[in-house]
Amino acid sequence: MLAFGGHYIHCGHPMEKIGSELRRLSAPAFTDGDQKETETLDVYMTTRVLRCRCGFQMELPE
């Protein structure tokens, strides 16, 4: 994988954007373990999906 001037290169070819996804990341609000009901904090982020000609695919935050 090579990042060059805002482009991502894999297998010697620039990867193409094939779409976007909305991803949710969750983490416990408390880490002390004493909570009966675990509250979570959620973060939503949009990612762009890039794919190479060989089928390699990755997501990057927008």
FIDREN-756772 format. One record per atom (N, C-alpha, C, O): residue in three letters; x, y, z. Coordinates in pm, 1 decimal, padded with zeros to 6 digits. Layout:
# FIDREN-756772
REC  code      east     north        up
REC   ALA         X         Y         Z
...
***
This chain:
# FIDREN-756772
REC  code      east     north        up
REC   MET   00085.1  -00115.9   00000.0
REC   MET   00000.0   00000.0   00000.0
REC   MET   00090.0   00122.6   00000.0
REC   MET   00184.5   00131.6   00078.3
REC   LEU   00059.9   00215.9  -00087.8
REC   LEU   00135.6   00339.6  -00099.3
REC   LEU   00036.4   00454.6  -00108.6
REC   LEU  -00054.4   00452.2  -00191.7
REC   ALA   00053.3   00554.8  -00024.0
REC   ALA  -00029.1   00676.4  -00031.0
REC   ALA   00055.9   00783.9  -00096.9
REC   ALA   00166.0   00813.9  -00050.8
REC   PHE   00004.8   00841.3  -00204.3
REC   PHE   00081.6   00939.9  -00280.6
REC   PHE  -00011.5   01049.0  -00330.2
REC   PHE  -00098.0   01023.5  -00413.9
REC   GLY   00005.6   01170.9  -00279.0
REC   GLY  -00072.3   01285.3  -00324.9
REC   GLY  -00222.6   01268.3  -00311.4
REC   GLY  -00297.6   01313.4  -00398.0
REC   GLY  -00268.3   01203.9  -00203.7
REC   GLY  -00411.4   01184.1  -00183.4
REC   GLY  -00467.9   01062.3  -00254.5
REC   GLY  -00587.6   01035.0  -00244.8
REC   HIS  -00383.6   00989.0  -00325.9
REC   HIS  -00424.6   00866.4  -00394.2
REC   HIS  -00362.6   00747.3  -00323.0
REC   HIS  -00254.3   00757.6  -00265.5
REC   TYR  -00431.5   00635.3  -00327.3
REC   TYR  -00381.5   00512.7  -00266.2
REC   TYR  -00351.8   00412.3  -00376.3
REC   TYR  -00436.2   00384.7  -00461.6
REC   ILE  -00230.2   00357.8  -00373.0
REC   ILE  -00182.4   00267.0  -00476.7
REC   ILE  -00168.0   00127.1  -00416.7
REC   ILE  -00108.1   00110.8  -00310.3
REC   HIS  -00222.2   00027.6  -00483.9
REC   HIS  -00206.5  -00112.1  -00444.9
REC   HIS  -00185.2  -00191.4  -00572.5
REC   HIS  -00255.0  -00167.9  -00671.1
REC   CYS  -00092.8  -00283.0  -00573.4
REC   CYS  -00060.5  -00363.1  -00693.3
REC   CYS  -00015.2  -00275.3  -00810.6
REC   CYS  -00026.6  -00315.5  -00926.4
REC   GLY   00035.7  -00156.9  -00780.6
REC   GLY   00083.8  -00067.7  -00885.5
REC   GLY  -00024.1   00013.5  -00955.1
REC   GLY   00005.3   00084.5  -01051.3
REC   HIS  -00148.0   00004.7  -00909.1
REC   HIS  -00259.0   00077.0  -00970.8
REC   HIS  -00331.2   00161.1  -00866.2
REC   HIS  -00340.7   00120.1  -00750.5
REC   PRO  -00382.4   00277.8  -00904.8
REC   PRO  -00459.4   00358.3  -00809.5
REC   PRO  -00589.6   00288.2  -00770.8
REC   PRO  -00657.1   00229.2  -00855.2
REC   MET  -00623.3   00295.4  -00644.0
REC   MET  -00748.9   00236.7  -00597.1
REC   MET  -00863.0   00331.4  -00631.8
REC   MET  -00844.3   00453.0  -00635.6
REC   GLU  -00980.3   00276.2  -00656.8
REC   GLU  -01097.7   00355.6  -00694.3
REC   GLU  -01199.1   00356.0  -00582.2
REC   GLU  -01219.1   00255.4  -00514.1
REC   LYS  -01263.8   00471.8  -00563.5
REC   LYS  -01371.1   00481.1  -00464.9
REC   LYS  -01493.1   00409.2  -00521.7
REC   LYS  -01537.1   00437.0  -00633.3
REC   ILE  -01547.0   00316.0  -00442.3
REC   ILE  -01664.5   00242.1  -00488.8
REC   ILE  -01788.5   00275.4  -00407.6
REC   ILE  -01896.7   00224.8  -00437.2
REC   GLY  -01775.0   00359.7  -00305.5
REC   GLY  -01890.7   00397.0  -00226.0
REC   GLY  -01851.3   00450.7  -00090.8
REC   GLY  -01733.9   00474.3  -00062.6
REC   SER  -01952.5   00469.5  -00007.5
REC   SER  -01934.5   00517.4   00128.9
REC   SER  -02015.5   00429.9   00223.2
REC   SER  -02114.3   00368.6   00182.8
REC   GLU  -01973.4   00424.6   00348.8
REC   GLU  -02042.0   00347.0   00451.2
REC   GLU  -02053.6   00431.3   00577.4
REC   GLU  -01969.6   00517.6   00603.0
REC   LEU  -02156.7   00406.5   00655.2
REC   LEU  -02171.6   00467.9   00786.4
REC   LEU  -02137.9   00360.6   00888.8
REC   LEU  -02203.1   00256.2   00893.1
REC   ARG  -02036.9   00385.5   00970.9
REC   ARG  -01990.5   00287.4   01069.2
REC   ARG  -02017.9   00337.6   01210.5
REC   ARG  -02011.9   00457.5   01238.0
REC   ARG  -02048.1   00242.9   01299.6
REC   ARG  -02072.4   00275.5   01440.0
REC   ARG  -01963.6   00210.0   01525.2
REC   ARG  -01937.9   00090.1   01513.8
REC   LEU  -01901.0   00289.9   01609.7
REC   LEU  -01802.3   00240.5   01704.7
REC   LEU  -01861.3   00257.7   01843.6
REC   LEU  -01914.2   00364.2   01875.4
REC   SER  -01853.1   00154.2   01927.1
REC   SER  -01909.8   00158.5   02062.2
REC   SER  -01802.0   00127.2   02164.6
REC   SER  -01710.6   00048.8   02139.3
REC   ALA  -01814.7   00190.4   02281.4
REC   ALA  -01724.3   00164.8   02393.0
REC   ALA  -01802.4   00181.2   02521.9
REC   ALA  -01896.2   00260.9   02526.5
REC   PRO  -01766.5   00107.7   02627.6
REC   PRO  -01836.4   00123.9   02754.7
REC   PRO  -01812.7   00263.3   02811.7
REC   PRO  -01702.9   00318.1   02802.5
REC   ALA  -01918.4   00319.7   02871.0
REC   ALA  -01907.3   00453.6   02930.3
REC   ALA  -01826.3   00449.7   03059.1
REC   ALA  -01763.9   00548.9   03096.6
REC   PHE  -01827.1   00335.2   03126.9
REC   PHE  -01754.3   00320.4   03252.5
REC   PHE  -01663.5   00198.3   03242.6
REC   PHE  -01699.5   00098.2   03180.6
REC   THR  -01547.8   00206.9   03302.8
REC   THR  -01454.1   00095.1   03296.9
REC   THR  -01428.3   00031.6   03432.8
REC   THR  -01343.7  -00057.1   03444.1
REC   ASP  -01500.0   00075.8   03536.6
REC   ASP  -01474.0   00021.3   03669.8
REC   ASP  -01538.1  -00114.7   03692.8
REC   ASP  -01502.9  -00181.9   03789.7
REC   GLY  -01631.4  -00158.4   03607.4
REC   GLY  -01691.1  -00290.5   03616.9
REC   GLY  -01800.9  -00304.5   03719.9
REC   GLY  -01858.2  -00412.7   03731.8
REC   ASP  -01833.5  -00199.4   03796.0
REC   ASP  -01936.5  -00206.9   03899.3
REC   ASP  -02076.0  -00173.7   03848.8
REC   ASP  -02172.7  -00185.7   03924.0
REC   GLN  -02088.6  -00132.9   03725.0
REC   GLN  -02217.5  -00092.5   03670.8
REC   GLN  -02303.0  -00214.8   03640.1
REC   GLN  -02258.4  -00306.2   03570.8
REC   LYS  -02426.8  -00216.6   03691.9
REC   LYS  -02518.9  -00328.0   03663.9
REC   LYS  -02559.1  -00328.6   03516.5
REC   LYS  -02553.4  -00431.6   03449.3
REC   GLU  -02599.6  -00212.4   03468.5
REC   GLU  -02636.3  -00197.7   03328.1
REC   GLU  -02524.4  -00120.2   03259.5
REC   GLU  -02495.7  -00005.9   03294.9
REC   THR  -02463.7  -00181.8   03164.2
REC   THR  -02352.8  -00117.9   03096.0
REC   THR  -02404.8  -00014.8   02997.0
REC   THR  -02478.9  -00047.2   02904.2
REC   GLU  -02365.0   00108.8   03018.4
REC   GLU  -02396.7   00215.1   02923.9
REC   GLU  -02283.9   00222.7   02822.8
REC   GLU  -02166.9   00205.6   02857.2
REC   THR  -02319.4   00248.1   02698.9
REC   THR  -02216.9   00260.7   02597.0
REC   THR  -02221.3   00398.0   02533.0
REC   THR  -02325.8   00462.8   02526.6
REC   LEU  -02106.8   00440.2   02486.5
REC   LEU  -02095.2   00562.3   02408.5
REC   LEU  -02077.6   00520.0   02263.4
REC   LEU  -01994.2   00434.6   02233.2
REC   ASP  -02154.4   00578.3   02174.8
REC   ASP  -02148.7   00543.7   02033.0
REC   ASP  -02096.5   00662.0   01952.7
REC   ASP  -02130.7   00777.3   01979.1
REC   VAL  -02014.2   00631.5   01855.8
REC   VAL  -01963.2   00730.2   01761.7
REC   VAL  -01996.7   00680.5   01622.4
REC   VAL  -01971.0   00564.6   01589.9
REC   TYR  -02053.2   00766.0   01540.8
REC   TYR  -02086.0   00731.9   01402.8
REC   TYR  -01992.7   00809.3   01310.9
REC   TYR  -01971.1   00929.0   01329.5
REC   MET  -01938.3   00740.8   01212.8
REC   MET  -01849.6   00808.0   01118.3
REC   MET  -01871.2   00753.0   00977.9
REC   MET  -01903.4   00635.7   00959.4
REC   THR  -01853.0   00839.6   00880.8
REC   THR  -01865.1   00800.8   00740.9
REC   THR  -01727.4   00762.1   00690.2
REC   THR  -01629.0   00831.6   00715.5
REC   THR  -01721.1   00651.0   00618.6
REC   THR  -01596.1   00606.8   00558.7
REC   THR  -01613.1   00597.4   00408.1
REC   THR  -01723.4   00575.2   00358.2
REC   ARG  -01503.5   00614.5   00336.6
REC   ARG  -01507.3   00590.3   00192.2
REC   ARG  -01443.6   00454.4   00166.7
REC   ARG  -01342.1   00418.8   00226.5
REC   VAL  -01505.1   00380.6   00077.8
REC   VAL  -01459.8   00245.6   00046.2
REC   VAL  -01378.6   00251.4  -00083.1
REC   VAL  -01427.4   00296.5  -00186.7
REC   LEU  -01253.2   00204.6  -00074.7
REC   LEU  -01163.8   00200.6  -00190.1
REC   LEU  -01136.3   00055.6  -00226.2
REC   LEU  -01123.5  -00030.0  -00138.8
REC   ARG  -01127.3   00028.9  -00357.1
REC   ARG  -01100.4  -00107.7  -00402.8
REC   ARG  -00994.4  -00105.2  -00512.8
REC   ARG  -00992.0  -00016.5  -00598.1
REC   CYS  -00907.7  -00205.1  -00507.7
REC   CYS  -00804.2  -00224.5  -00609.6
REC   CYS  -00856.1  -00320.5  -00716.7
REC   CYS  -00954.3  -00391.3  -00694.6
REC   ARG  -00790.9  -00322.9  -00830.9
REC   ARG  -00827.0  -00416.2  -00939.1
REC   ARG  -00817.7  -00561.6  -00894.5
REC   ARG  -00892.0  -00646.9  -00943.2
REC   CYS  -00725.7  -00589.8  -00801.1
REC   CYS  -00705.1  -00728.4  -00756.0
REC   CYS  -00813.0  -00773.1  -00656.1
REC   CYS  -00820.0  -00891.3  -00622.5
REC   GLY  -00897.1  -00680.2  -00608.5
REC   GLY  -01001.4  -00714.4  -00513.6
REC   GLY  -00974.9  -00666.1  -00372.1
REC   GLY  -01065.1  -00667.9  -00288.3
REC   PHE  -00849.7  -00622.0  -00343.5
REC   PHE  -00818.5  -00566.7  -00211.7
REC   PHE  -00906.8  -00445.7  -00187.4
REC   PHE  -00924.9  -00362.6  -00276.4
REC   GLN  -00961.8  -00435.6  -00067.3
REC   GLN  -01055.2  -00327.6  -00034.0
REC   GLN  -01022.5  -00274.7   00103.2
REC   GLN  -00981.8  -00350.4   00191.3
REC   MET  -01039.9  -00143.9   00122.7
REC   MET  -01020.8  -00083.4   00254.8
REC   MET  -01115.0   00034.6   00270.6
REC   MET  -01166.3   00089.1   00172.9
REC   GLU  -01136.6   00072.9   00396.3
REC   GLU  -01220.2   00188.3   00428.5
REC   GLU  -01136.5   00291.6   00500.6
REC   GLU  -01054.4   00258.5   00586.2
REC   LEU  -01158.2   00417.4   00465.0
REC   LEU  -01088.3   00529.8   00527.3
REC   LEU  -01191.5   00629.6   00577.6
REC   LEU  -01295.2   00647.7   00513.7
REC   PRO  -01165.8   00694.7   00690.6
REC   PRO  -01258.3   00799.2   00736.7
REC   PRO  -01267.6   00911.0   00633.5
REC   PRO  -01167.7   00947.8   00571.9
REC   GLU  -01386.9   00964.4   00615.2
REC   GLU  -01405.6   01077.3   00522.1
REC   GLU  -01357.1   01203.6   00586.4
REC   GLU  -01363.6   01310.4   00525.5
***
